[in-house]
Amino acid sequence: MSLWGQVSLQEGSSVLGVEIQCLYDHAMLIMMMIFSFVSYMMLKILVNKFYCNNYMDNQLLETLWTIFPLSLLLVLGFPSIKLLYLMDELELPEATVKVIGHQWYWSYEYSDVFGSDFSFDSYLSKEPKQGVLAVEYRMLEVDNRCVVACMLHMRALVSSEDVVHSWAIPSACIKVDAIPGRINQVGLCFLYPGVFYGQCSELCGVNHSFMPVCVEVVTVEVFTDWIIGNHLANSENWDYWLFSSAKSVWSAICKVVTYFVGLGGVVTKLYVWWWKNFFYYGIYVPIKYTFSAGVGLVKWIADTCVSVVGWMGWFVDSPIDATSYLIVYVSKQVYNMIWFSVTKPFEFSFWVAKSFYDSVYKTIYFFVEGTNFLFHSMVNSMSSFTDDSFKQAVVNEVNVNTHKFLFIINEYYNSRG
């Protein structure tokens, strides 16, 4: 949360929060550079007494002051566009929290993990306790906190039931509008446990300032135990019976399908045939011809290098003989080419056209690939401010927590089934 006298952004508590904070520092650095340069030029113009009546135009200067601001805009725009895309791109979250805004409180619902309708309302808490043991923050604490897991890929679906609200957590760089009749989503991937506060950031009525947002981030084990306990407390017996019956029916259907499919063995034969052809034509044949072509190319390069080195040694010992041999060799090659073009004009024309096409195609191909490589390198370097070790550590931790979460959920289902 914010502190007294704080000027910059809050410390990022989520993955995107860290990236957005780094983007802010990156943009401020460029803006300070532009401000310093423009201030220096204006001061220089004010104190400079030199002038030129014949100075009408300068094409190079106009080109430079057009390209340089354009490059600065690209440096500022690429990371912003990529982060804007990543904020809206969510793929297969492990758990979902539905956030519904009301006048003037929030409702939270956890319904995708167990198929139950577990929800609660979150109101502004009473006045904080007085004394040394006071742990609540005035106008920020709530009676029921929204609980999410740390280092787990989750999302929040935000909507409203009456007017436009905005669910915001500044430390995580989250601000999602809650619009009636529309569902907006945002990713929730916090880096460490804690309690994070926010407020409704859209004017929604007379009590707009009395509907805070309080998110409690816990470990995966604590989150799973909490949601399982609430599920057990809010579920009915017919839910368990319905779930067990559906699971039994699905298991019976799978056994019947597996039995009939395995009778003829056709699927197994097709499976083996497909993998055999895939390994032969998709892996063995390309590797074989690539290796043979590579060996031939290396052999030709080695023979050429040996011939050139031998000719250079011959030139050192006897320059006249080596030069005479080179002239005769080149003349013979030119004569053969002329004779080939005269006796076989169609084949010669085809060979020239093919050689020209190959050279032009390869030149354009390498130019395009090089430009594409430089462009992607520039985009990747500008659009990601955290180093690879941080990214790898986050990915590894998220994968570990995902396996823990799925394992605990699977054990719960097995115990109920």
PEBELJO-V475339 format. One record per residue. PSI is psi in radians with two decimals (* if undefined). OMEGA is omega in whole degrees, -180 to 180 (* if undefined). D_CENTER is the distance of its C-alpha to the mean C-alpha in whole Angstrom. Layout:
psi;omega;d_center
PSI;OMEGA;D_CENTER
PSI;OMEGA;D_CENTER
This chain:
psi;omega;d_center
2.95;-177;27
2.65;178;29
2.86;179;32
2.31;179;35
0.13;-179;34
2.27;-178;31
-0.76;-177;29
-3.04;179;26
2.82;176;23
2.77;179;23
2.27;-177;21
2.20;180;18
-0.04;178;18
3.01;-178;15
-0.88;178;11
-0.51;177;10
-0.71;177;14
-0.75;179;14
-0.73;-180;11
-0.65;177;14
-0.71;177;17
-0.64;176;16
-0.68;177;15
-0.80;178;18
-0.69;179;20
-0.80;-180;19
-0.69;179;20
-0.62;177;23
-0.77;179;24
-0.69;179;24
-0.67;177;26
-0.64;177;29
-0.77;179;29
-0.75;180;30
-0.73;180;32
-0.74;-179;34
-0.79;-180;34
-0.69;178;35
-0.72;179;38
-0.76;-179;39
-0.70;178;40
-0.73;178;41
-0.67;179;44
-0.67;179;44
-0.65;-178;46
-0.65;-176;48
-0.13;-178;50
2.33;-179;50
0.03;180;53
2.48;177;53
2.84;-178;53
2.13;-179;53
-0.39;-176;55
0.08;-177;54
1.67;-174;50
-0.81;-178;49
2.83;177;46
1.83;-175;43
-0.69;-180;41
-0.75;180;39
-0.71;179;39
-0.65;177;37
-0.74;-179;35
-0.77;-178;34
0.02;169;33
-0.72;-177;31
-0.68;-176;29
-0.84;175;28
-0.58;177;27
-0.73;178;25
-0.65;177;23
-0.68;177;23
-0.67;177;22
-0.72;179;19
-0.59;177;18
-0.53;-173;18
-0.67;-176;16
-0.92;179;13
-0.58;179;11
-0.74;-180;13
-0.72;-179;12
-0.75;178;8
-0.64;177;8
-0.65;177;11
-0.75;-179;9
-0.52;179;6
-0.52;-179;10
-0.14;-176;11
1.88;178;9
2.32;-176;10
2.03;174;11
1.15;175;14
2.65;-179;15
-0.50;180;18
2.68;-177;20
2.40;175;20
2.15;176;22
2.18;-179;24
2.10;-178;25
2.19;180;28
2.44;177;30
2.98;172;34
1.81;2;36
1.40;179;36
2.99;180;34
2.59;174;31
2.39;-180;31
2.44;-178;28
2.30;175;28
1.78;-173;27
0.03;-175;28
-0.26;-176;25
-0.78;-176;26
-0.01;-179;29
0.25;-180;30
2.91;-179;32
1.32;-180;33
2.00;-177;32
2.83;178;32
2.83;179;33
2.62;-178;34
1.93;-180;33
2.84;174;36
2.29;-178;37
2.92;178;38
3.10;-179;42
2.49;-178;43
2.73;179;42
2.63;179;44
2.53;177;47
-3.01;-176;47
-0.56;-175;45
0.19;179;44
2.19;-177;42
-0.04;-178;38
2.64;178;37
2.29;-177;36
2.35;177;38
0.15;179;36
-0.44;-177;33
2.57;-179;34
2.92;180;34
-0.55;178;36
2.02;-178;33
2.63;171;30
2.14;-175;27
2.22;176;26
2.88;-178;22
2.60;178;21
2.42;178;19
0.77;176;16
2.41;-177;16
1.78;180;14
2.97;177;16
2.79;177;16
2.23;174;19
2.04;-171;21
2.28;176;23
-3.13;-178;26
2.72;-179;29
-0.30;-176;33
-1.28;-178;35
-3.14;-179;33
2.19;173;30
-3.13;177;29
2.05;-179;25
1.95;-171;24
2.40;172;23
1.75;-173;22
-0.66;-177;22
-0.46;177;21
0.07;-178;18
0.79;180;17
2.24;174;17
1.86;-176;20
2.25;178;20
2.31;175;23
1.82;-173;25
2.31;178;27
2.33;179;30
0.09;-180;30
2.52;-179;26
2.11;174;23
2.62;-178;20
2.70;179;17
2.57;180;15
2.53;178;13
1.77;178;15
1.52;-177;14
2.61;-175;16
-0.46;-177;17
2.72;180;21
2.76;179;24
-3.09;177;26
2.18;-175;27
2.37;-173;25
2.68;175;27
-3.08;180;26
2.86;173;28
2.19;-174;29
0.40;177;28
2.22;-177;29
2.03;-172;33
0.18;178;34
-2.94;-172;38
-0.56;180;41
0.61;-179;39
-0.64;-177;35
0.07;-177;35
0.47;175;36
1.35;-179;33
2.91;176;31
2.20;-180;28
2.04;-179;28
2.18;177;25
2.05;-179;26
2.16;-178;23
3.04;177;25
2.93;-178;24
-0.70;-180;23
-0.78;180;27
-0.72;180;28
-0.74;-179;26
-0.75;177;27
-0.69;-179;31
-0.78;-176;31
-0.54;176;30
-0.73;178;32
-0.74;178;35
-0.57;178;34
-0.73;178;34
-0.62;-178;37
-0.37;-175;39
0.18;-179;38
2.72;178;38
2.84;-178;41
-0.58;-178;43
-0.41;175;43
-0.77;179;39
-0.70;179;39
-0.74;179;42
-0.74;180;40
-0.76;180;37
-0.71;179;39
-0.78;179;41
-0.68;179;38
-0.70;179;37
-0.75;179;40
-0.74;180;40
-0.69;178;37
-0.72;179;38
-0.73;179;41
-0.74;179;39
-0.70;179;37
-0.73;-180;40
-0.79;180;42
-0.73;179;40
-0.66;-179;39
-0.84;-178;43
-0.59;179;44
-0.63;-177;41
-0.09;-178;42
-0.93;-175;46
-0.40;-177;46
0.23;-177;43
-0.73;-179;42
-0.68;180;38
-0.75;179;39
-0.75;177;40
-0.65;179;38
-0.82;179;35
-0.74;180;37
-0.71;-179;38
-0.80;-180;34
-0.62;178;33
-0.84;179;36
-0.60;179;35
-0.81;-180;31
-0.59;-177;32
-0.97;-175;35
-0.44;-177;34
-0.41;-177;30
-0.93;-173;30
-0.87;-176;34
-0.83;177;35
-0.70;179;32
-0.69;-179;32
-0.90;-177;36
-0.58;176;36
-0.72;179;34
-0.76;-180;35
-0.73;178;39
-0.68;178;38
-0.70;178;36
-0.73;178;39
-0.72;179;41
-0.75;179;39
-0.69;179;40
-0.75;179;43
-0.73;179;44
-0.71;180;42
-0.76;178;44
-0.72;179;48
-0.76;179;47
-0.71;179;46
-0.73;179;49
-0.75;-180;51
-0.76;179;50
-0.71;177;51
-0.72;178;54
-0.66;178;55
-0.69;175;54
-0.68;176;57
-0.67;-180;59
-0.60;178;59
-0.72;-179;60
-0.79;-177;63
1.53;-175;64
-0.57;-178;62
-0.82;-180;65
-0.73;-180;65
-0.72;178;61
-0.71;178;61
-0.74;179;63
-0.71;179;61
-0.72;180;58
-0.74;180;60
-0.72;-179;62
-0.79;179;58
-0.70;179;56
-0.69;179;60
-0.71;179;60
-0.71;178;56
-0.71;179;57
-0.76;179;60
-0.67;179;58
-0.74;179;55
-0.75;179;58
-0.68;178;60
-0.68;180;57
-0.52;-179;57
-0.77;-176;60
-0.57;-179;61
1.33;-175;58
-0.64;-178;56
-0.79;178;54
-0.68;179;52
-0.73;179;52
-0.72;178;51
-0.71;180;48
-0.73;179;47
-0.78;-180;47
-0.73;-180;45
-0.74;179;42
-0.74;179;42
-0.73;179;41
-0.77;-180;39
-0.75;-179;37
-0.76;179;37
-0.74;-179;36
-0.79;-180;33
-0.68;179;32
-0.82;179;32
-0.69;-179;30
-0.85;-180;28
-0.59;177;27
-0.78;180;27
-0.76;180;24
-0.70;178;22
-0.74;177;23
-0.74;178;22
-0.71;178;19
-0.79;179;18
-0.69;-180;19
-0.82;180;17
-0.62;177;13
-0.72;179;14
-0.75;-179;15
-0.78;-179;12
-0.65;-180;10
-0.57;-178;13
-0.41;-173;13
0.10;177;10
2.04;-174;9
-0.29;179;12
2.60;-177;12
2.93;-176;14
-0.54;180;13
-0.69;177;15
-0.78;179;14
-0.78;-178;11
-0.68;178;13
-0.73;179;15
-0.77;-180;13
-0.76;179;12
-0.75;-180;15
-0.69;178;17
-0.71;178;15
-0.74;179;16
-0.80;180;19
-0.59;177;20
-0.76;177;18
-0.71;177;21
-0.82;-178;24
-0.83;-179;23
-0.62;179;23
-0.77;-180;26
-0.72;179;28
-0.71;179;28
-0.73;177;29
-0.64;179;32
-0.76;179;33
-0.74;-180;33
-0.66;179;35
-0.55;179;37
-0.41;-177;38
*;*;38
